Amino acid sequence: MTTWITICDTCKRDDWSGGDTDGERLAALIEAEAEGSDLRTRRFSCLMGCSRACNVALQSQGKLAYTLGEFTPDREAARAIVDYARLHAESRTGQVPYRAWPEPIKGHFVTRHTPLPEE
C-alpha cells in the first residue's frame, strides 16, 4: 500500500514575507526528501488548517490517517515528516509508537482519522 504525503501549498505562516508560500517551500523540501522512496507526495491547495500553517496529511488505504501542522518550512521539518511517513508506511495499522517518532514531529499532530470502511 502506498503512503501519501499531501502538502498544503497555499499555507502561509504569520511571518510570511511574500514570494513562494511557506507551503510551496515545505512541499519542495518534502518532495526532495521523499525522492527515490516508496512514498508518494502531492500538493493540494488548502487543507483548511490556516491557523496551524504549514500543514500536511499522511494517508494510506486501510490505515489511520493524520493531519500535522505548525511546521517551519525547513529541511529539518521536511526530513521529520518523511521519516514519520516511512514509519507509517511500515506499520500495518498506520499507528507508530511514540518512542519511534522523530523528535521534530512531536507536538505537530492536529487530527487522526480512522480508515474508511471497505464497504
C-alpha positions as CSV (number, residue, x, y, z in Angstrom):
1,M,0.0,0.0,0.0
2,T,1.2,3.5,-0.8
3,T,1.6,6.1,1.8
4,W,0.8,9.6,0.6
5,I,2.1,12.8,1.9
6,T,-0.3,15.6,0.9
7,I,1.2,19.1,1.4
8,C,-0.8,22.2,1.5
9,D,0.9,24.5,-1.0
10,T,-1.1,27.6,0.0
11,C,-0.1,27.7,3.6
12,K,1.3,31.0,4.8
13,R,2.6,31.4,8.4
14,D,2.0,34.7,10.2
15,D,5.5,35.8,9.4
16,W,5.3,35.1,5.6
17,S,7.0,37.8,3.7
18,G,5.9,37.2,0.1
19,G,7.2,35.2,-2.8
20,D,6.7,31.5,-2.6
21,T,4.2,30.5,0.1
22,D,5.6,28.7,3.1
23,G,3.5,25.7,1.9
24,E,5.3,25.7,-1.5
25,R,8.7,25.9,0.2
26,L,7.8,23.0,2.5
27,A,6.4,21.0,-0.4
28,A,9.6,21.3,-2.4
29,L,11.7,20.2,0.6
30,I,9.4,17.2,1.3
31,E,9.4,16.2,-2.3
32,A,13.2,16.3,-2.3
33,E,13.4,14.2,0.9
34,A,10.9,11.6,-0.4
35,E,12.6,11.3,-3.8
36,G,13.6,7.7,-4.6
37,S,11.4,6.2,-1.8
38,D,8.2,4.3,-1.9
39,L,6.4,7.3,-0.5
40,R,4.2,9.5,-2.8
41,T,3.8,13.2,-2.5
42,R,1.2,15.6,-3.8
43,R,0.4,19.2,-3.4
44,F,-3.1,20.4,-2.6
45,S,-4.3,23.9,-2.4
46,C,-5.8,24.4,1.1
47,L,-6.1,21.7,3.7
48,M,-8.1,24.4,5.8
49,G,-5.7,24.4,8.7
50,C,-4.7,28.1,8.1
51,S,-4.2,28.8,11.8
52,R,-1.7,26.0,12.0
53,A,0.3,26.5,8.8
54,C,2.2,24.6,7.4
55,N,0.0,21.6,7.1
56,V,0.4,18.0,5.7
57,A,-1.7,14.9,5.7
58,L,-0.5,11.3,5.8
59,Q,-2.8,8.7,4.3
60,S,-2.7,5.1,3.2
61,Q,-5.6,2.8,2.2
62,G,-6.8,0.9,5.3
63,K,-4.7,2.8,7.8
64,L,-5.1,5.6,10.3
65,A,-4.6,9.0,8.6
66,Y,-3.0,12.0,10.3
67,T,-3.0,15.8,9.8
68,L,0.0,17.6,11.1
69,G,0.6,21.3,11.2
70,E,2.6,24.3,12.6
71,F,5.8,23.4,10.8
72,T,8.6,25.8,9.8
73,P,9.3,25.3,6.1
74,D,12.8,24.0,6.6
75,R,14.9,20.9,5.9
76,E,14.6,19.6,9.5
77,A,10.7,19.6,9.3
78,A,10.7,18.0,5.9
79,R,13.1,15.2,7.0
80,A,11.0,14.5,10.1
81,I,7.7,14.4,8.1
82,V,9.2,12.0,5.6
83,D,10.8,9.9,8.3
84,Y,7.5,9.6,10.1
85,A,5.7,8.8,6.8
86,R,8.2,5.9,6.3
87,L,7.3,4.6,9.8
88,H,3.6,5.0,8.9
89,A,4.2,3.0,5.7
90,E,5.9,0.2,7.6
91,S,3.1,0.0,10.2
92,R,0.2,-2.4,9.5
93,T,-2.3,0.0,11.0
94,G,-0.6,3.3,10.4
95,Q,-0.1,3.8,14.1
96,V,3.6,4.4,15.1
97,P,4.7,4.0,18.7
98,Y,5.5,7.4,20.3
99,R,9.0,6.3,21.2
100,A,9.8,5.9,17.5
101,W,8.6,9.3,16.4
102,P,11.3,11.6,15.1
103,E,11.7,14.4,17.7
104,P,10.8,17.3,15.3
105,I,7.4,15.7,14.6
106,K,6.3,15.8,18.3
107,G,3.7,18.4,19.1
108,H,2.6,18.8,15.4
109,F,-0.3,16.3,15.3
110,V,-3.6,18.0,14.7
111,T,-6.0,15.2,13.9
112,R,-6.2,11.4,13.5
113,H,-8.8,9.8,11.2
114,T,-9.9,6.2,11.2
115,P,-9.6,4.3,8.0
116,L,-12.6,4.4,5.7
117,P,-14.7,1.2,5.8
118,E,-14.2,-1.0,2.8
119,E,-17.9,-1.0,2.0
